[in-house]
Amino acid sequence: MDTATPALGEVETMVSVLEGRHGAWAADVADFFATFHSLKGDAARSWAWAGVAEVARRRAEARESEH
């Protein structure tokens, strides 16, 4: 198993930490890390961070639709 591919629970935890530290910027911070790892040639970590960004966006959209 590739250690750079987080389990769903890990992704949720990563999103929670990013939201706690960066608020509305959580998805953008995750995108930054995805791009950083992509530019460094680490496709697996880039893909993992892109998944975190997607979950962060979904959570933000869900919160906005509640209001």
N, C-alpha and C positions, 0 to 999 in steps of 0.2 A: 504494500500500500504506500502511496506517495504521501510523505509527511507534510507536504505543502498544501494538500487538499483537506480543508477543514470539514468536520462533520457538521450537520445542520445545527446542533446545539452550540458548537463553537462559533459558527457564523452569527447566531443570535446573540451570543455573549460579546463578540467583537462589535456588533452593531450597538448593543447597549452601552458598551464602554465609549465608543465614538460619540454617541448621542449625549452621554453624560458629560463628556469633555468638550465637545465641539457643537452641540446643539444642532441647529438647522444646517450646519456645514458638514455633518457626518458623512453624507454620500460623497461630497467633494473631497474630503480628506481621504476616504477610501479610494476614490478615483486617482488621487495623487499617488498613493502607494501602488496602485495597479500600473500606472504609467511608469513610475520609477523602476519597478521590477521588470517591466517589459523592456525598457531601455537598457537595463543591465543584462538582458538575455535570459531572465528567469520566468519563463512562460507559465509554469505551474503556480508560482506565487502571484503573478499578475492576474491569472484567471481567478484565483481564490479571492483576491482583493476586489476584483470586478464583481464577484458574487456578493461580497459584503456591501458594496455600493448599491447594488440592485435591491437587496433586502432593506437597506436604509431608505432608499427612495420609496419602496412600497409602504413601509411604515409611515413615512412622512405624508404620503398621499392618503393613506387610511385615516390618519389624524385629521387632515384637512377636510376630508369628506364627512367627518363626524360633526363638523361645525357648520 
